[in-house]
Amino acid sequence: MRIYIPIFIITLILLAGLGQAQLGVPNLKITQVKYDPFPAESGSYFKLFLRVENTGQAEADNVECELVPKYPFSLDPNEYTIREIGRLPQSEHAVIEYMIRVDADAVNGDNELSIKCSSDGLESGSSITKKLTVNVKASNPEPVIGMIKSTPSQIRPGMEEVKLVAEIQNIGEGDTKLTIVEVVLPKGMSPSTSYSNINNLGTIPKDSSKEATFYIDIDKSITPDLYHVPMHVKYKIGNNPEQIDKRLLLEINVRPAPIFVVEEFRAGTNTGSDSFTGYVVRSEKVISPSSISQAGTGELRIILRNAGEEEARSVSVRIFKDTTQPFEFDEIYDFIGNMKPNETGEVVFAFSVDENAVLKKYFMEIEMRYLEGNDVKTDRDTVSIEVSNPAPPNLLIYIPIIIVIILVAFFLIRRRK
């Protein structure tokens, strides 16, 4: 009896194995069909097509596959790593695809991807893995700054609408598409008009260049120096919808120059006196009211300071009066001479006022003309003259006279009596 029990057990095991072999099991096979484009390009997307086939002797009920991307590959944000195929009968297949991004820094050559599939769900722990090979062609654009030009050629404080032209060269292996160039201006510089610090260059093919043109204003108070201004070159590569932002540095050289500041201007009579009490404007603040009236005369005294870091030679000042303004100037030019940095100078213009002048403040432009090296330069500013009512007479000065008259009259009346 003891001899037959082991034989019986062995027979049952053999029969169970035979039954399982007759029933069969699913068997998955993964085949890399193709990827498009071929080769894949750095900075772009490609589509990967895979064939999953059931070569076993039974149907697979819950087929799942998972792509395992690694550098230089990553999935599109709208993609999922897992594909659920579900039921896959014996000898049938399914095709799955992925949209895969190649990193912009990828280099030439073959790169590896992995995908694993399971016939009864990935969570079961039973899966097969297939290693895939994808050939990458490096086609990275490389924008750099080439020649830089400006109009005028020498940039100085106080200039407006300075034209800057920067050559953007593409020395890389691919094209930059939808290229936008933006200059981020530092304090003391500003766009002359809206968006004049931004340029749309479109496509820059490899081994070619395009010019980006900007218009900027330079503040008078800026410190002369060589400025390294951030320039952002934003572009797209191939079929990649994501924008690449490359930061470059644009050199803007602001040179020292004379800068004229109106320290003070006075309008009235005897404006050079220390006790002058007429119309005084100092640093744009009115210090005392105007004494200029209709049909009156006076002088306009302007005190200038060279607030720049360069000497101005042969400085002269001109008044630009509107023909509708009620003033007649004896001369519209006056000469100062040379002005070193932080040095002041004065000009005086005599004028008369029309008798029908409207009582208000009149603004007029002045032009400072000077020599810088051998070049004639100009700068402009604004001053004002206010026409007001004549000051009412001071009755206090008549009180002693009135008292004398009253006393004389009193003594005369008394004497008669």
Backbone torsions as a table, in degrees:
resi	resn	phi	psi	omega
1	MET	NA	-41.3	-179.8
2	ARG	-64.7	-27.1	-179.1
3	ILE	-72.3	-34.3	-174.2
4	TYR	-82.1	-22.5	-176.7
5	ILE	-66.0	-50.4	178.6
6	PRO	-60.2	-39.5	179.3
7	ILE	-62.5	-38.3	179.9
8	PHE	-64.5	-43.8	-178.7
9	ILE	-65.4	-41.4	179.8
10	ILE	-63.5	-39.5	179.5
11	THR	-62.2	-42.2	179.1
12	LEU	-62.2	-42.0	-179.3
13	ILE	-62.6	-43.0	-179.1
14	LEU	-64.8	-39.9	179.7
15	LEU	-66.6	-39.2	179.2
16	ALA	-64.5	-42.5	179.3
17	GLY	-64.4	-39.9	179.2
18	LEU	-64.4	-39.4	179.0
19	GLY	-64.7	-39.6	-179.7
20	GLN	-66.8	-40.0	178.4
21	ALA	-62.3	-37.7	178.3
22	GLN	-67.9	-38.1	179.5
23	LEU	-70.4	-37.4	178.2
24	GLY	82.4	166.3	177.6
25	VAL	-134.9	153.5	176.5
26	PRO	-72.1	154.3	177.7
27	ASN	-144.2	120.5	-175.8
28	LEU	-94.7	142.1	175.7
29	LYS	-130.8	129.3	-178.0
30	ILE	-106.8	129.5	179.3
31	THR	-126.7	131.3	175.8
32	GLN	-80.6	114.5	-177.2
33	VAL	-79.4	-61.6	-179.5
34	LYS	-168.1	169.8	167.3
35	TYR	-137.9	147.4	-172.2
36	ASP	-137.6	125.6	5.4
37	PRO	-80.4	165.2	176.1
38	PHE	-122.1	128.2	-9.1
39	PRO	-71.0	162.9	174.6
40	ALA	-69.9	146.1	-176.5
41	GLU	-106.4	138.4	177.8
42	SER	-62.0	141.6	-179.2
43	GLY	79.4	1.7	-177.9
44	SER	-124.1	178.6	177.9
45	TYR	-105.5	153.2	169.4
46	PHE	-138.7	156.6	177.6
47	LYS	-100.4	130.1	178.4
48	LEU	-108.3	126.0	179.4
49	PHE	-111.5	129.4	-178.7
50	LEU	-126.4	144.3	177.5
51	ARG	-110.2	122.5	177.0
52	VAL	-110.9	116.4	-173.6
53	GLU	-118.9	140.9	175.8
54	ASN	-96.5	103.4	-179.4
55	THR	-98.5	7.5	-177.1
56	GLY	-82.0	-168.3	-177.0
57	GLN	-103.9	10.1	-178.8
58	ALA	-149.1	161.6	179.9
59	GLU	-74.7	141.8	174.2
60	ALA	-95.7	129.6	-173.4
61	ASP	-90.5	-29.6	-171.0
62	ASN	-142.1	70.1	-177.3
63	VAL	-80.7	127.1	176.3
64	GLU	-133.2	144.5	177.4
65	CYS	-130.9	147.4	179.6
66	GLU	-135.4	125.2	175.8
67	LEU	-83.6	138.0	-180.0
68	VAL	-116.9	86.1	-177.2
69	PRO	-77.2	148.8	172.8
70	LYS	-143.7	165.1	-176.2
71	TYR	-52.1	134.3	11.4
72	PRO	-96.2	24.2	-176.7
73	PHE	-106.2	149.1	172.7
74	SER	-153.6	159.0	-178.0
75	LEU	-86.9	149.7	171.4
76	ASP	-57.0	144.4	-178.3
77	PRO	-56.8	-23.7	-179.5
78	ASN	-88.5	-1.0	-177.3
79	GLU	-95.4	153.6	173.1
80	TYR	-114.7	145.2	-178.0
81	THR	-70.4	-28.7	-174.2
82	ILE	-97.8	134.4	172.9
83	ARG	-115.1	126.6	179.3
84	GLU	-99.8	106.0	179.3
85	ILE	-85.6	-36.7	179.7
86	GLY	81.3	-130.6	-175.8
87	ARG	-73.8	130.9	178.7
88	LEU	-137.9	101.2	-178.4
89	PRO	-63.1	165.7	178.8
90	GLN	-59.9	136.0	176.3
91	SER	68.8	11.5	175.9
92	GLU	-108.0	168.1	-176.9
93	HIS	-140.2	166.1	175.2
94	ALA	-135.8	146.0	177.9
95	VAL	-108.8	128.4	176.9
96	ILE	-119.4	154.5	-180.0
97	GLU	-137.4	153.6	177.9
98	TYR	-132.1	144.8	171.0
99	MET	-98.8	114.2	-170.8
100	ILE	-119.7	136.9	179.1
101	ARG	-98.2	137.5	174.5
102	VAL	-100.0	129.9	-179.0
103	ASP	-59.6	144.6	-178.0
104	ALA	-63.8	-21.7	-178.7
105	ASP	-95.4	6.9	-179.1
106	ALA	-62.8	147.4	-179.3
107	VAL	-106.4	169.0	179.1
108	ASN	-62.4	144.1	173.9
109	GLY	129.3	179.2	179.6
110	ASP	-82.0	141.1	177.3
111	ASN	-132.6	155.1	-170.5
112	GLU	-108.5	140.3	171.8
113	LEU	-125.5	156.5	176.6
114	SER	-128.2	144.4	173.0
115	ILE	-137.0	139.4	177.5
116	LYS	-122.9	143.7	-178.4
117	CYS	-132.2	151.2	178.6
118	SER	-134.9	142.5	-179.8
119	SER	-85.2	-14.1	-179.3
120	ASP	-130.5	34.5	177.4
121	GLY	92.2	138.6	-177.3
122	LEU	-66.1	-26.1	-179.0
123	GLU	-73.5	-12.2	-179.3
124	SER	-71.2	-18.0	179.6
125	GLY	88.6	-6.1	-179.3
126	SER	-106.0	115.1	-177.9
127	SER	-154.8	163.5	173.7
128	ILE	-115.9	151.6	-177.7
129	THR	-121.9	137.3	177.5
130	LYS	-121.6	128.7	175.9
131	LYS	-92.8	132.0	-176.3
132	LEU	-113.5	147.9	178.8
133	THR	-115.2	127.7	179.6
134	VAL	-125.1	124.3	178.9
135	ASN	-85.9	130.7	-177.1
136	VAL	-113.4	135.0	173.1
137	LYS	-108.1	120.2	-179.8
138	ALA	-74.1	117.7	179.9
139	SER	-132.6	48.7	-175.4
140	ASN	-80.7	124.5	170.7
141	PRO	-67.5	156.5	178.7
142	GLU	-141.5	86.5	179.1
143	PRO	-74.9	134.5	176.0
144	VAL	-136.8	162.5	178.2
145	ILE	-89.8	127.3	175.8
146	GLY	-97.1	-123.0	-177.0
147	MET	-73.1	142.9	176.5
148	ILE	-120.9	129.5	178.5
149	LYS	-127.7	152.6	176.0
150	SER	-138.7	150.8	173.7
151	THR	-129.6	113.2	2.9
152	PRO	-68.7	166.1	-175.3
153	SER	-68.0	-30.5	177.6
154	GLN	-110.7	119.5	-177.4
155	ILE	-91.4	130.2	-176.8
156	ARG	-133.2	158.0	177.8
157	PRO	-56.2	143.8	176.9
158	GLY	88.7	-5.4	-179.1
159	MET	-77.2	147.3	178.7
160	GLU	-120.8	150.0	178.7
161	GLU	51.9	47.7	173.6
162	VAL	-71.8	127.8	-178.8
163	LYS	-91.5	119.6	177.0
164	LEU	-112.2	129.1	177.6
165	VAL	-121.0	117.3	179.9
166	ALA	-114.8	127.4	177.6
167	GLU	-83.8	123.3	177.8
168	ILE	-101.7	111.1	-178.9
169	GLN	-100.6	139.1	175.5
170	ASN	-106.1	101.9	-176.8
171	ILE	-100.2	10.8	-178.1
172	GLY	-88.6	-162.9	-176.0
173	GLU	-102.8	-4.2	-179.4
174	GLY	-133.0	175.1	-179.9
175	ASP	-90.7	145.6	168.4
176	THR	-93.8	129.9	-178.1
177	LYS	-113.2	149.0	-179.5
178	LEU	50.8	50.0	-173.4
179	THR	-78.4	125.9	176.5
180	ILE	-122.8	132.6	-179.5
181	VAL	-116.7	128.2	-178.5
182	GLU	-131.0	132.2	176.5
183	VAL	-100.5	126.1	178.4
184	VAL	-96.2	100.7	-170.8
185	LEU	-78.0	141.4	179.3
186	PRO	-80.6	175.6	176.3
187	LYS	-60.5	133.9	-177.3
188	GLY	101.1	-9.1	174.5
189	MET	-129.3	146.4	-179.4
190	SER	-151.2	154.9	176.5
191	PRO	-63.6	138.5	179.9
192	SER	-67.4	-36.1	175.9
193	THR	-137.3	172.2	179.4
194	SER	-59.0	129.7	176.0
195	TYR	65.8	15.4	177.7
196	SER	-75.7	0.4	173.9
197	ASN	-103.0	11.4	-178.5
198	ILE	-128.2	139.1	179.5
199	ASN	-133.4	137.4	176.2
200	ASN	-105.1	113.4	-174.3
201	LEU	-103.9	-5.9	179.7
202	GLY	70.1	-132.1	-178.7
203	THR	-96.5	132.5	172.9
204	ILE	-114.3	102.3	179.6
205	PRO	-63.2	159.4	178.0
206	LYS	-62.4	148.8	-179.8
207	ASP	62.3	26.7	176.4
208	SER	-136.9	179.1	-177.5
209	SER	-148.5	161.5	173.3
210	LYS	-140.5	157.0	-178.7
211	GLU	-100.5	132.3	174.3
212	ALA	-104.4	128.0	-176.0
213	THR	-113.8	132.2	-179.3
214	PHE	-129.5	152.8	175.3
215	TYR	-125.4	122.2	-175.3
216	ILE	-132.5	155.2	174.1
217	ASP	-106.3	140.1	179.2
218	ILE	-108.6	122.3	-178.6
219	ASP	-68.8	148.0	178.6
220	LYS	-62.3	-30.9	-173.3
221	SER	-86.2	0.6	-176.3
222	ILE	-67.8	145.4	177.9
223	THR	-82.5	124.1	177.8
224	PRO	-58.1	130.3	-177.2
225	ASP	-173.8	171.8	171.9
226	LEU	-93.3	112.4	-175.6
227	TYR	-98.9	132.3	173.8
228	HIS	-100.4	98.6	-170.9
229	VAL	-95.0	127.7	179.0
230	PRO	-61.7	132.0	174.6
231	MET	-123.5	123.4	179.8
232	HIS	-100.7	120.2	174.4
233	VAL	-102.7	110.4	-176.8
234	LYS	-107.9	130.8	-175.7
235	TYR	-155.9	171.4	176.3
236	LYS	-121.4	155.6	-179.4
237	ILE	-119.8	130.8	174.4
238	GLY	52.5	-130.7	-179.5
239	ASN	-97.5	15.1	-179.5
240	ASN	-78.0	118.7	-179.2
241	PRO	-73.6	-13.0	-178.2
242	GLU	-79.6	144.1	-179.5
243	GLN	-93.8	134.2	176.5
244	ILE	-96.7	136.7	-178.8
245	ASP	-119.5	108.9	178.4
246	LYS	-106.3	130.1	-177.5
247	ARG	-97.7	121.9	175.8
248	LEU	-117.5	174.0	179.3
249	LEU	-121.8	124.0	178.7
250	LEU	-101.6	127.1	-179.7
251	GLU	-88.2	124.1	175.2
252	ILE	-122.5	116.1	-176.1
253	ASN	-99.0	109.6	177.1
254	VAL	-96.7	115.2	-174.8
255	ARG	-90.8	155.3	176.0
256	PRO	-62.3	147.9	-179.9
257	ALA	-158.2	155.9	171.1
258	PRO	-63.8	139.7	176.2
259	ILE	-131.9	122.6	-176.5
260	PHE	-97.0	129.9	178.0
261	VAL	-121.4	129.6	174.8
262	VAL	-78.6	102.8	-179.2
263	GLU	-70.4	-40.1	-176.2
264	GLU	-163.9	148.6	167.8
265	PHE	-139.4	148.1	-175.5
266	ARG	-129.7	144.1	175.9
267	ALA	-133.4	127.3	-179.2
268	GLY	156.5	-153.5	177.4
269	THR	-111.6	146.1	-179.8
270	ASN	55.2	49.5	-174.0
271	THR	-69.8	-15.0	-179.6
272	GLY	-83.8	-5.4	-178.3
273	SER	-75.7	143.7	176.7
274	ASP	-65.4	-22.9	-178.3
275	SER	-97.9	15.0	-179.2
276	PHE	-59.8	132.4	-176.8
277	THR	-121.8	11.1	-179.7
278	GLY	-77.2	-150.5	-175.5
279	TYR	-73.2	114.5	-179.5
280	VAL	-126.2	127.5	175.0
281	VAL	-122.8	121.2	-178.3
282	ARG	-124.3	119.3	-179.0
283	SER	53.1	45.7	177.0
284	GLU	68.8	8.6	178.3
285	LYS	-110.2	126.8	-179.8
286	VAL	-74.6	120.7	-177.1
287	ILE	-90.4	-40.1	-179.5
288	SER	-143.8	153.8	-175.7
289	PRO	-71.9	165.0	-177.3
290	SER	-77.6	146.9	173.4
291	SER	-115.3	10.0	179.3
292	ILE	-82.3	126.7	-177.9
293	SER	-126.2	171.1	178.0
294	GLN	-57.0	139.2	178.8
295	ALA	64.6	14.5	-179.7
296	GLY	-93.8	177.1	176.2
297	THR	-129.5	163.0	179.3
298	GLY	-177.4	-168.4	177.9
299	GLU	-140.4	149.7	177.4
300	LEU	-109.8	115.2	179.9
301	ARG	-107.3	124.6	-178.3
302	ILE	-116.8	126.7	179.3
303	ILE	-107.8	115.9	-178.5
304	LEU	-105.7	152.2	173.0
305	ARG	-130.8	137.6	173.8
306	ASN	-84.3	98.4	-177.2
307	ALA	-88.7	5.1	-179.6
308	GLY	-88.4	-170.5	-177.8
309	GLU	-112.8	17.3	-178.8
310	GLU	-135.9	144.0	178.7
311	GLU	-72.0	140.6	173.6
312	ALA	-107.9	127.7	-178.6
313	ARG	-106.2	148.5	176.5
314	SER	53.8	53.8	-178.1
315	VAL	-76.4	130.3	173.1
316	SER	-134.1	157.0	-176.8
317	VAL	-126.5	138.4	178.7
318	ARG	-124.9	140.9	175.8
319	ILE	-93.7	132.2	172.6
320	PHE	-108.7	102.1	-177.7
321	LYS	-101.3	134.0	174.0
322	ASP	-69.6	138.9	-177.9
323	THR	-64.3	-19.2	179.6
324	THR	-85.7	-7.0	-177.9
325	GLN	-83.1	142.7	-169.7
326	PRO	-85.4	46.7	-178.7
327	PHE	-127.1	147.9	174.2
328	GLU	-126.9	113.6	-178.4
329	PHE	-93.7	139.0	175.7
330	ASP	-65.2	-43.7	177.4
331	GLU	-138.4	148.3	177.8
332	ILE	-109.9	1.1	176.2
333	TYR	-119.5	148.1	168.7
334	ASP	-150.1	150.7	-172.4
335	PHE	-113.5	136.7	177.4
336	ILE	-106.5	-47.1	-175.3
337	GLY	109.4	-151.6	-178.4
338	ASN	-81.2	141.2	177.9
339	MET	-131.1	113.7	176.8
340	LYS	-77.8	165.9	177.7
341	PRO	-53.0	132.9	178.7
342	ASN	69.9	11.4	178.1
343	GLU	-91.5	149.5	-179.5
344	THR	-111.1	159.1	176.6
345	GLY	-150.8	157.9	-177.1
346	GLU	-125.5	148.0	170.2
347	VAL	-131.4	148.5	-178.0
348	VAL	-131.1	132.1	178.9
349	PHE	-125.2	120.3	177.7
350	ALA	-84.9	144.3	-177.7
351	PHE	-149.9	164.7	171.3
352	SER	-125.9	157.3	-174.7
353	VAL	-113.4	137.4	178.1
354	ASP	-64.7	145.3	-177.3
355	GLU	-69.9	-20.2	179.4
356	ASN	-102.5	18.3	-177.6
357	ALA	-60.6	136.5	176.3
358	VAL	-72.4	137.5	-178.7
359	LEU	-77.0	101.3	178.9
360	LYS	-168.1	-178.0	178.8
361	LYS	-96.6	131.7	-179.6
362	TYR	-112.0	132.0	179.8
363	PHE	-105.5	138.0	177.7
364	MET	-140.3	152.4	-175.6
365	GLU	-92.8	143.7	173.5
366	ILE	-120.7	147.1	179.3
367	GLU	-118.9	127.5	174.3
368	MET	-98.9	119.6	179.3
369	ARG	-111.4	135.3	-175.5
370	TYR	-154.7	169.2	176.8
371	LEU	-105.4	132.2	173.4
372	GLU	-124.8	104.0	-168.2
373	GLY	69.3	-124.7	176.0
374	ASN	-103.9	5.7	-176.7
375	ASP	-98.6	140.0	174.8
376	VAL	-87.7	124.9	-178.7
377	LYS	-119.6	157.6	176.7
378	THR	-134.9	154.1	174.9
379	ASP	-142.7	154.4	-176.2
380	ARG	-133.6	154.1	176.4
381	ASP	-153.5	-179.0	-176.6
382	THR	-129.2	137.9	172.8
383	VAL	-127.9	174.3	-176.8
384	SER	-141.9	155.3	171.2
385	ILE	-129.9	129.7	-180.0
386	GLU	-107.2	127.9	174.8
387	VAL	-98.0	126.4	-175.3
388	SER	-131.4	173.6	175.6
389	ASN	-65.9	145.3	174.9
390	PRO	-60.0	145.0	179.1
391	ALA	-64.0	135.8	179.0
392	PRO	-63.4	146.9	-178.8
393	PRO	-61.3	147.3	179.2
394	ASN	-85.6	103.7	-175.5
395	LEU	-68.6	-18.9	-177.8
396	LEU	-63.1	-29.8	-178.3
397	ILE	-70.3	-17.4	-179.5
398	TYR	-89.9	-9.7	-177.4
399	ILE	-59.9	-46.9	178.2
400	PRO	-59.8	-38.3	179.4
401	ILE	-64.6	-43.5	179.9
402	ILE	-62.3	-40.8	180.0
403	ILE	-63.0	-42.3	179.5
404	VAL	-62.6	-43.6	-180.0
405	ILE	-61.1	-43.0	-179.4
406	ILE	-64.3	-41.2	-179.8
407	LEU	-65.9	-42.6	178.7
408	VAL	-62.0	-44.5	179.7
409	ALA	-62.3	-38.4	-179.7
410	PHE	-64.0	-44.4	-180.0
411	PHE	-68.6	-35.7	178.0
412	LEU	-65.2	-44.1	179.6
413	ILE	-63.9	-42.4	-178.7
414	ARG	-66.2	-37.8	-178.4
415	ARG	-64.9	-40.1	180.0
416	ARG	-63.1	-35.8	-179.5
417	LYS	-69.2	NA	NA
